[in-house]
Amino acid sequence: MNGRKAKQIRNHAKFMLLDWLRTMVSEKEAAKIDESNFEDYLPSQGYVYANRKIILSAYSFKWFIKKIKKILKKERSRDVRTIKLDELLNDG
């Protein structure tokens, strides 16, 4: 993967994670969340042990990146910025 494309994916994943996180908390708390402190609101463990396997924890930063890459792999000509949050959440 191109380094420029990877950077776009990470930036878009951070933007989408912030949007998702703001929907999960109250409006008062959502106003406090920004790029510098959003990691404080996420669990510290990025992986979960389930069914005798270690799997990626859902709704983590890395999970958002993985979902974006999955969508881009299906549709190669698609721009990263056109992917919306509801696409990631409803993707099977």
C-alpha positions as CSV (number, residue, x, y, z in Angstrom):
1,M,0.0,0.0,0.0
2,N,1.1,3.5,-0.8
3,G,2.3,5.5,2.2
4,R,0.1,8.4,1.2
5,K,-3.0,6.2,1.0
6,A,-2.2,4.6,4.4
7,K,-2.0,8.1,5.9
8,Q,-5.3,9.0,4.4
9,I,-6.9,5.9,5.8
10,R,-5.5,6.6,9.3
11,N,-6.7,10.2,9.3
12,H,-10.1,9.2,8.1
13,A,-10.3,6.4,10.6
14,K,-9.5,8.9,13.4
15,F,-12.2,11.2,12.1
16,M,-14.8,8.4,12.0
17,L,-13.8,7.1,15.4
18,L,-14.3,10.6,16.9
19,D,-17.7,10.8,15.3
20,W,-18.7,7.4,16.6
21,L,-17.4,8.2,20.1
22,R,-19.3,11.4,20.2
23,T,-22.5,9.6,19.5
24,M,-21.9,7.2,22.4
25,V,-21.6,9.8,25.2
26,S,-23.8,12.7,26.3
27,E,-23.7,16.0,24.5
28,K,-21.8,17.6,27.4
29,E,-19.1,14.9,27.3
30,A,-19.0,15.0,23.5
31,A,-18.0,18.6,23.6
32,K,-14.9,17.6,25.6
33,I,-13.7,14.9,23.1
34,D,-11.1,16.0,20.6
35,E,-8.1,14.5,18.7
36,S,-5.7,15.0,21.6
37,N,-7.8,13.1,24.2
38,F,-10.0,10.6,22.4
39,E,-7.8,7.7,23.4
40,D,-8.7,8.3,27.1
41,Y,-12.3,7.3,26.3
42,L,-11.3,4.0,24.6
43,P,-10.4,0.8,26.4
44,S,-6.7,0.2,26.9
45,Q,-6.8,-3.3,25.5
46,G,-6.9,-3.5,21.7
47,Y,-7.5,-7.3,21.6
48,V,-9.9,-9.7,23.1
49,Y,-9.5,-13.4,23.9
50,A,-12.6,-15.2,22.7
51,N,-13.3,-18.8,21.4
52,R,-9.7,-19.8,22.1
53,K,-8.4,-17.0,19.8
54,I,-7.1,-13.5,20.2
55,I,-9.2,-11.2,18.0
56,L,-9.2,-7.4,17.4
57,S,-11.4,-5.5,19.8
58,A,-14.4,-3.9,18.0
59,Y,-14.6,-0.1,17.7
60,S,-10.9,0.4,18.3
61,F,-8.8,2.6,16.2
62,K,-7.2,-0.4,14.5
63,W,-10.7,-1.9,13.9
64,F,-11.8,1.3,12.0
65,I,-8.6,1.1,9.8
66,K,-9.3,-2.6,9.1
67,K,-12.9,-1.9,8.1
68,I,-11.9,1.0,5.8
69,K,-9.3,-1.2,4.1
70,K,-11.8,-4.0,3.6
71,I,-14.2,-1.6,1.8
72,L,-11.4,-0.2,-0.3
73,K,-10.4,-3.7,-1.3
74,K,-13.9,-4.4,-2.6
75,E,-14.1,-1.1,-4.6
76,R,-10.6,-0.2,-5.8
77,S,-11.5,3.0,-7.5
78,R,-13.3,4.5,-4.4
79,D,-11.9,7.5,-2.6
80,V,-11.2,7.1,1.2
81,R,-13.1,10.2,2.1
82,T,-16.3,8.9,0.6
83,I,-16.6,6.1,3.1
84,K,-19.3,7.0,5.8
85,L,-19.6,5.8,9.3
86,D,-22.9,3.9,8.7
87,E,-21.1,1.8,6.0
88,L,-18.6,0.6,8.5
89,L,-21.1,-0.2,11.2
90,N,-23.4,-2.0,8.9
91,D,-20.7,-3.9,7.0
92,G,-21.0,-7.7,7.7
